[in-house]
Amino acid sequence: MDFALTEEQQMIQEAARQFAESELKPVAAELDKTGNRELLLEKLKALAELGFMGINVDPEFGGTGAGTIAFSLAITELARGCASTATTTSVTNMVAEVIQAVGSEEQKARYLPKICSGEYAAGSFCLTEPSSGSDAAAMRTRAVKDGDEYVLNGSKLYISSAEFAGVFVVWAVTDPDAPKGKGISCFLVEAGTPGLVIGKAEEKMGQKASVTNEVSFDNCRIPASNLMGEENRGFRIAAGELAGGRIGIGSLGLGIGLEALDCARNFIQEREQFGQPLAKFQGLQWQLADKYTEMEAARLLLLQAAWQKDAGMAFGPAASMAKLFATEKANEACYTALQMHGGAGYTRDYPLERMARDVRITTIYEGTSEIQRLIIARHLLDGMR
């Protein structure tokens, strides 16, 4: 098995690493403290100009076309600089991918260049609702056909980048009499459409510059041509794209975890106690060895899932395993790194407290760790049957 990256993948990884070092790390603390929208939008625009908003989108539509492995590498490096920026980049890439995968030629030509170029600062997924999170098939938002339009009514919750997204991918029930999960359709709704209402930003524990809002639809009329794929068959689109998104969130967790461990490694080599650097103590050495080993295992799981996706193979179970392991172990890595800093890690003079807050959500969004375990277990048991 060849683990070597292609020249293009190495270039994308290095470009993301350099951007994180020079553009994101210097402003990450400010973005966390103030949620500076202008500064975040400036960084997102720069990332778009470098080709990071359409990494797996065909160059015909303005994308980079570099594939899922390159996407995973890029998100990992960006997360080392600023988790909020990496999250926005990851979600926007997945919005572009779903449009490319199931959109009509007209939809792809209309929206993909705007996403990839940065004309749209971001894209948003509207799936979660106040009464349906992990059980997405229980959604209540309705879309009713009225002539050559659909009328949307309902609410979505915890929608990333809603305040400055240019386009929303929205799931809604189109056949309320169909079996659960079977009467759902997928739509594109442009920002500024009458009846599309963006609520206040949520006050979150971490990833504070990654804006998260409630999105409501109040007799929101959209052209019937904004339907993506077939009517009443949109839920399988959601399931497929969530699997791809799990590679992105796992990669994001990996990046935060690696950066936290790097900070700890540097700190224990400089900090002295009992007449010698902390790095001389075997207990800390072993903790560091264990956590870096787990991060490397997470990287391999993520790259395997990305490779399967690029190869056109069934990658859902692999993505769930990668997301589960990477995000759980990244949380542990951040906790361990903070502990190695002692009291200093609990202060804002060091970035560990921010990383510990930023990484926490990775085991929750794009499918909780518990849901990943259900997916993996079903795959194993179905295979036995």
KAJO-V91191 format. One record per pair of residues at least 4 apart in sequence whose ideal C-beta (glycine too) atoms are under 6 Angstrom apart, sorted by the first residue. I is the first residue (numbers start at 0). J is the second residue. If there is no record, write none. Layout:
BEGIN
i:I j:J
i:I j:J
END
This chain:
BEGIN
i:4 j:8
i:4 j:9
i:7 j:65
i:8 j:68
i:8 j:69
i:11 j:65
i:11 j:69
i:11 j:73
i:12 j:72
i:15 j:73
i:15 j:76
i:15 j:77
i:16 j:76
i:17 j:21
i:18 j:22
i:19 j:23
i:19 j:76
i:19 j:77
i:19 j:79
i:19 j:80
i:20 j:24
i:23 j:27
i:23 j:80
i:23 j:81
i:23 j:84
i:24 j:80
i:26 j:30
i:26 j:38
i:27 j:81
i:29 j:33
i:30 j:35
i:30 j:83
i:30 j:208
i:31 j:207
i:31 j:353
i:34 j:207
i:34 j:208
i:39 j:208
i:40 j:120
i:42 j:84
i:43 j:120
i:44 j:117
i:46 j:51
i:46 j:88
i:47 j:52
i:47 j:117
i:50 j:63
i:51 j:73
i:51 j:88
i:52 j:91
i:52 j:114
i:52 j:115
i:53 j:62
i:53 j:63
i:53 j:95
i:53 j:115
i:54 j:63
i:54 j:65
i:54 j:69
i:54 j:70
i:54 j:92
i:55 j:66
i:55 j:67
i:55 j:70
i:55 j:96
i:56 j:60
i:56 j:62
i:56 j:95
i:56 j:99
i:56 j:111
i:56 j:115
i:57 j:62
i:57 j:64
i:58 j:62
i:58 j:64
i:60 j:107
i:60 j:111
i:60 j:112
i:61 j:112
i:61 j:115
i:61 j:116
i:62 j:115
i:65 j:69
i:66 j:309
i:67 j:305
i:67 j:308
i:67 j:309
i:68 j:305
i:71 j:246
i:71 j:250
i:71 j:301
i:71 j:305
i:74 j:85
i:74 j:89
i:74 j:247
i:74 j:250
i:74 j:251
i:75 j:250
i:75 j:253
i:75 j:254
i:77 j:85
i:77 j:88
i:78 j:82
i:78 j:85
i:78 j:251
i:78 j:254
i:78 j:255
i:79 j:254
i:79 j:258
i:82 j:206
i:82 j:255
i:82 j:357
i:83 j:206
i:83 j:208
i:83 j:209
i:85 j:251
i:86 j:206
i:86 j:209
i:87 j:121
i:87 j:160
i:87 j:209
i:89 j:247
i:90 j:159
i:91 j:121
i:91 j:122
i:93 j:240
i:93 j:244
i:94 j:122
i:94 j:168
i:95 j:111
i:95 j:114
i:97 j:168
i:97 j:240
i:98 j:102
i:98 j:110
i:98 j:111
i:101 j:227
i:101 j:228
i:101 j:236
i:102 j:106
i:102 j:107
i:102 j:227
i:107 j:111
i:110 j:166
i:111 j:115
i:112 j:116
i:113 j:118
i:113 j:119
i:113 j:165
i:114 j:119
i:114 j:122
i:119 j:165
i:120 j:163
i:121 j:160
i:121 j:163
i:121 j:164
i:122 j:164
i:122 j:166
i:123 j:158
i:123 j:160
i:123 j:161
i:123 j:164
i:123 j:167
i:124 j:168
i:125 j:155
i:125 j:158
i:125 j:167
i:125 j:169
i:125 j:214
i:126 j:135
i:126 j:170
i:126 j:237
i:127 j:132
i:127 j:156
i:127 j:157
i:128 j:138
i:128 j:155
i:128 j:156
i:129 j:156
i:131 j:135
i:131 j:137
i:131 j:138
i:133 j:370
i:136 j:179
i:136 j:180
i:139 j:153
i:140 j:153
i:140 j:171
i:141 j:152
i:141 j:153
i:141 j:171
i:141 j:172
i:142 j:149
i:142 j:151
i:142 j:171
i:142 j:173
i:143 j:150
i:144 j:149
i:145 j:150
i:147 j:223
i:148 j:220
i:148 j:223
i:149 j:221
i:149 j:223
i:150 j:218
i:150 j:220
i:151 j:171
i:151 j:216
i:151 j:219
i:152 j:216
i:153 j:216
i:154 j:215
i:155 j:214
i:156 j:213
i:157 j:211
i:158 j:212
i:158 j:214
i:159 j:211
i:160 j:164
i:160 j:210
i:161 j:197
i:161 j:212
i:161 j:214
i:162 j:197
i:162 j:210
i:162 j:212
i:164 j:190
i:165 j:190
i:166 j:187
i:166 j:189
i:167 j:188
i:169 j:186
i:169 j:188
i:170 j:183
i:170 j:185
i:170 j:233
i:170 j:237
i:172 j:182
i:172 j:183
i:173 j:182
i:173 j:184
i:173 j:230
i:173 j:231
i:174 j:182
i:174 j:231
i:177 j:181
i:177 j:182
i:180 j:234
i:182 j:231
i:183 j:233
i:183 j:234
i:184 j:230
i:184 j:231
i:184 j:233
i:185 j:227
i:185 j:228
i:185 j:233
i:185 j:236
i:186 j:225
i:186 j:226
i:187 j:225
i:188 j:192
i:188 j:195
i:188 j:221
i:192 j:219
i:194 j:216
i:194 j:217
i:194 j:218
i:194 j:219
i:195 j:219
i:196 j:215
i:196 j:217
i:197 j:212
i:198 j:212
i:198 j:213
i:200 j:210
i:200 j:212
i:201 j:211
i:203 j:207
i:204 j:356
i:205 j:356
i:205 j:357
i:205 j:359
i:206 j:357
i:221 j:225
i:228 j:236
i:242 j:315
i:242 j:318
i:244 j:365
i:245 j:249
i:245 j:318
i:245 j:322
i:245 j:365
i:246 j:304
i:246 j:305
i:246 j:318
i:248 j:322
i:248 j:361
i:248 j:365
i:249 j:301
i:249 j:321
i:249 j:322
i:249 j:325
i:250 j:301
i:252 j:325
i:252 j:326
i:252 j:329
i:252 j:361
i:253 j:297
i:253 j:298
i:253 j:325
i:255 j:329
i:255 j:354
i:255 j:357
i:255 j:358
i:256 j:294
i:256 j:329
i:256 j:332
i:257 j:294
i:259 j:332
i:259 j:333
i:259 j:336
i:259 j:354
i:260 j:290
i:260 j:291
i:260 j:332
i:260 j:336
i:263 j:336
i:263 j:339
i:266 j:270
i:266 j:340
i:267 j:277
i:267 j:278
i:267 j:283
i:267 j:339
i:268 j:276
i:268 j:278
i:270 j:277
i:271 j:276
i:272 j:277
i:275 j:279
i:277 j:283
i:286 j:335
i:290 j:332
i:290 j:335
i:293 j:328
i:297 j:324
i:297 j:325
i:297 j:328
i:300 j:320
i:300 j:321
i:300 j:324
i:301 j:321
i:301 j:325
i:303 j:317
i:304 j:314
i:304 j:317
i:304 j:318
i:304 j:321
i:307 j:312
i:307 j:314
i:307 j:317
i:308 j:314
i:314 j:318
i:316 j:375
i:316 j:378
i:319 j:371
i:319 j:374
i:319 j:375
i:320 j:375
i:321 j:325
i:322 j:326
i:322 j:371
i:323 j:368
i:323 j:371
i:324 j:328
i:325 j:329
i:326 j:361
i:326 j:362
i:327 j:368
i:329 j:358
i:330 j:358
i:333 j:354
i:333 j:355
i:333 j:358
i:336 j:351
i:337 j:344
i:337 j:351
i:337 j:355
i:340 j:344
i:340 j:349
i:340 j:351
i:343 j:349
i:344 j:349
i:344 j:351
i:345 j:352
i:350 j:354
i:353 j:357
i:354 j:358
i:360 j:364
i:362 j:368
i:363 j:367
i:366 j:370
i:366 j:371
i:377 j:381
END
